[in-house]
């Protein structure tokens, strides 16, 4: 929707008409946003999607007994697990710096060479 400021504006317009707000994109940002508005009702949580992301965060927000609370940490309360990120980084292939692409006409990759 354009960021936190736009979300708050949308929530205010909805509240003026007595409408609830139920965001859905990222559970980890939706929970703090819902807690910041008077008409936030529910956020979707897709376990098969979000549970695989949990190792990337330190103490991620998770629903417990169908309820969630935002973190007390600053901002969205998201803290990246640097060790998990390091494990997931692509490792350069041996001799990758020596690979050259053909300049012959015809099909080639990448196409802009």
C-alpha positions in Angstrom: 0.0 0.0 0.0 3.0 2.3 -0.1 4.5 2.0 3.4 3.6 2.6 7.0 2.3 6.2 6.5 0.0 5.1 3.7 -1.2 2.1 5.8 -2.1 4.5 8.7 -3.9 6.8 6.3 -5.9 3.9 4.8 -6.7 2.6 8.3 -7.9 6.1 9.3 -10.2 6.4 6.3 -11.6 2.9 7.0 -12.1 3.8 10.6 -14.0 6.9 9.7 -16.5 4.7 7.9 -16.6 2.0 10.7 -14.6 -0.5 8.6 -12.1 -3.0 9.9 -8.6 -3.3 8.4 -7.1 -6.7 7.8 -3.7 -6.5 6.0 -2.1 -9.4 4.3 1.4 -9.5 3.0 4.0 -10.1 5.7 2.9 -11.5 9.0 6.0 -10.0 10.6 5.1 -6.5 9.7 1.3 -6.9 9.8 1.1 -7.6 13.5 2.8 -4.4 14.6 0.7 -2.4 12.1 -2.5 -3.9 13.3 -1.5 -3.1 16.9 -1.0 0.5 16.0 -4.5 1.2 14.7 -7.9 1.1 16.4 -9.6 -0.9 13.7 -7.1 -3.6 13.1 -8.8 -7.0 13.3 -6.9 -9.9 11.9 -3.8 -10.9 10.0 -3.4 -14.0 7.9 -0.7 -16.5 8.9 0.2 -19.2 6.4 2.3 -21.7 8.4 3.8 -23.4 5.3 5.1 -20.1 4.1 6.1 -18.3 7.3 7.5 -21.2 9.3 10.2 -21.7 6.8 11.3 -18.1 7.2 11.5 -18.2 11.0 15.2 -19.3 11.1 16.1 -16.0 9.3 14.9 -14.0 12.4 15.8 -13.7 16.0 12.7 -14.5 18.1 10.2 -14.0 15.3 6.6 -13.1 16.0 4.4 -16.2 16.0 0.8 -16.8 16.7 0.1 -18.6 20.0 -3.3 -20.1 20.6 -4.6 -18.0 17.7 -3.3 -14.7 19.0 -0.3 -12.5 18.3 1.4 -9.6 19.9 4.0 -7.3 18.5 7.6 -7.4 19.8 8.9 -4.8 22.3 11.9 -4.3 20.1 12.2 -1.0 18.1 10.4 -0.6 14.7 8.7 -3.7 13.5 10.7 -5.7 16.0 12.4 -7.7 13.3 16.0 -8.7 14.1 17.8 -10.6 11.3 19.7 -13.8 12.3 23.1 -13.0 10.7 24.3 -16.6 11.1 21.3 -17.9 9.1 21.9 -15.4 6.3 25.6 -16.4 6.1 24.6 -20.0 5.7 22.3 -19.1 2.8 24.6 -16.9 0.9 25.7 -18.3 -2.5 29.3 -19.4 -2.5 31.3 -18.4 -5.6 32.1 -21.3 -7.9 35.8 -22.2 -8.3 37.4 -20.2 -11.2 34.2 -18.2 -11.6 36.3 -15.1 -12.3 37.9 -16.9 -15.3 34.7 -17.7 -17.1 34.4 -15.7 -20.4 31.4 -15.5 -22.6 31.6 -15.9 -26.4 31.2 -12.8 -28.6 30.2 -14.9 -31.6 26.9 -14.1 -33.3 23.9 -16.3 -32.5 22.5 -17.3 -29.2 24.6 -16.4 -26.2 24.2 -15.7 -22.5 23.9 -13.1 -21.1 22.1 -11.7 -24.2 23.5 -8.2 -23.8 27.1 -9.2 -24.5 
